[in-house]
């Protein structure tokens, strides 16, 4: 467990030496969604994955008001681990947090990897998801969320990743889910990474929701030296369906000892 300013959070560690890598999970998940890629990433690196507030072992934390609250949590994790800089990887919601932190304190980043995320908010969509959980509870959010996150084949096969994600959504407090979507609704990073100088990788899934690859390609184009990769057949929750492709892309991008 790590102690941050106003809450504690759980941490996974893998690897004994090498450059530090910090992983930020998606909304509705927790640090364990990185487990399918940890062993490969920890070859020559020190890898850390923590629970975002409202999720996992940080489920009792005060709700975020803005993504800057979650960016400050990231800086708190870096400080607790005594890391001046780190290679930061964010998936979906975690990518929004990572971008917000990169705008706020680019000097804390050795590199940035953004997976299946966005640099622009969709206020009506995000507010609908928040309000739906408040009105109908989490069970009503499960199937709609899974349909966005996985391929039909994975859903039909009831894979371990699908089961993990279903359990994660069901376990969330509706108020925490709503607060996370409302924080994401205030994402304000578009065009603000034009002077970000650390190496950046942007990874889209070829089987993610329509249009997401175009958004991510545009995001990469707006960052100096930004690299764009599209992984064929990969849906939104990349590490839970095609971890070998995700690990391969990150392994090629991240430096080792």
N, C-alpha and C positions, 0 to 999 in steps of 0.2 A: 504494500500500500504506500502511496505517496500522499503527503499532506500539502494541499494548496491553500490559497488564501481563505476560502470559505467552505472547503469540503475536502474529503479524501477520495482518492481514486485508485483503482487497481491497475497493476502494471504487469505485462509479460516482458521477459528479457530473454534474449537468445544471442549467443556469440560471446567470445571472451576478449577479442581484440579487433582493432580496425576502426574505420570511420563509423561514427554513430548515425543510425537511421531511426527516425521516429515516425510511426504509422498512425494515421487518424482514420477511424472507421466511418461507416455510413450511418445515417439516421435509422433507428430501429435495430441496429446491430450492437455489437460490443467488440472489445479487443480480440476476442477469440476468432472473429471472422478472418483475421490475418494468419491463423495457424497453418493453413494449407501452403503458405509461401514462406514461412519463417525459416525453416531449415536451409533452404537454398539461399535466402538473403543473408543469413548469418554466416555464410562461408566467406570469411575474411572481413566481416563487419560485426559491429555490436548493434543489435536491433531491439527496439523498444516499441511496444504497443500499449496504449492506455485507454481507459474508458472515458469517453466524453461525458460531461455532466448530464444527468438525466438517464444515463445508460449503464448497464452492468453494475459494477461495484460502486459507481458514482450515482446510482439511481436516486439517492436521497438528497442530492445536492440542490441548492437553490436554482430555480429555473433561470436560463439565460434570457436577457432582454434583447440583446443584439449579438451579432457574430463577434463583435469586439470582446465580449465577455469570454467567449470560447477561445479567441486568439490569446487573451491574457492567460487563460489556463495553459495553453501550449507553452508560453514563455515560462510559466511557473513550473511546468514539467521539466523544461530544459534547465532551469535554475536548480531544481531539486536533484537532477542528475549531474549537476556541475558541468553542463555543456554550454560553452559559449556559442557554438554553432552546431547545426545538425543538418543532415539530409532529410527533408520532410516530405512524406508521401501522404496524400489525402485522397480518399475515395468518396465520391458523391458529396454528401454533407461535409465530410472531412476535407474535401477539396475546397469547398467554400470557406471553411475556417482557415485552411492553409493559405489561400489567396489573401484573405483579410489580414492575417498575420504578416504576410510578405509585404503588403502595402504599408503596414504599420511599422515594421522593424525588419527591413530587408537584410540588415547586417547579421541577423541571427541564422540566416539560411546559407548552408554550403551548397545546396541544390534544392530544387522543388520538382516533385512529380505529382501530376494531377490526373486522376483516373475517374472517368465517367461522371464528370461534374459539369458545372456551368459557371460563367462569369456574369450572368445576368439573372435577376429574379423573375419569377412568374407569379406576381402577387395574388391574382385571383385563384390560381391553381393551388398555391401553397396555403392560402387562407381557407379554401374549401377543405383541404385535408386536415387542417387544425380543427375547424369547426365540426367536421364530421366525427372526429374522435370524441370531442366534448359532448356531442349530442347522442352518439350511438355506442360509445365504448370501443375498445380495441378489437373485439372479435369481428366487428363489422369492417375493420380495416384490413383484415388479413388477406383475403383472396384478391382484392383489388391491388394491394401492394405486391403480392407475389407475382401477379400477372405482369406488372411493370418490370420486375426485377430479374425474371428468369425466362428461359426459352420454353415453349410448349413441351418440348421433349423432356426437359428436366422436371417440369411440373408433373408430367404423366408418369415419369419414373420415380417420383417422390424421393429424390436424391437426398443425401445427408445435408447438402447445402440448403435445399428447400425446407427440410425439417428444422434446421437451425434457425433460418430466417422466420419461419412461422412461429416458432417458440419465442423468438425475440420480440416480434410484434405483439403477441398475446401478453407478454410479461410487462410491457411498458405501461406506465401510468399515463392515462389519457392527457392529463395536464402537462406532463413532460413532453409528450409527443407534440401537442399543440404548441408549446413554447418553442420547441426546436423548429417547427415549420414557420412560426412567426419570426424567429430570428433569421431564418434563411430568406424569408420574404424581404428582409432589409439588406440583403447582399448588395454591396456598393463597391465593386472593384473594377468594373468594366473600363478598359482604357487606362487603368492606373498602374499597370505593371510595365509600362513602356520604357522605364529606365531600370528595371530589375535586371541585375547583371549576373546573377548566379545561373548555372546551367539549369534548364527547365525541360521536362518531358511531359507531354500531354498525351494521354492514352484513351482512345475511344474504343468501344466495343461495336463490332459490325452488326450485332444482333440487339443493340440497345434501341431505345425508342426512336422513331423516325425523327431525323433532324439533329440528333445529338452530335453526330460526327461533324456536321457542318459548324455547329456552335463551338466544338472543341478545336477544330482546325482553325477557326477564326481566332480563338483564344491564343493558340500557339503562335499564330502569325503576328499577334500584337506584343509578343515578348521577344526581346533581342536574343537571337540564337535559339529560340524555342523549337524543340523537336516534336513532331506530331507522328504518332503511330496508331494505326487502326488494326485491331486484332480481329480476324475473321471469326464469325460465329459466337462471339463473346457478348453476353447480355450485360445488364446494368451492374449487378452484384458480381463483379468479375472474379474475385478470389473464391467465391463459393460455387462457381460452375466450371471455370477453365483456369484453375490456379497455375497450371504449368505454363500457359502462355503469358500470364501476368508476371509470374516469377522470372520468366525468360526476358521479358522486356525490361523489368526493373534491374535484373542482374547485369544486363548489358549496359545500362545507363549509370548505375551507382558504382563509384570507385571502391576498391578493396585495399586492404593493408599493403 
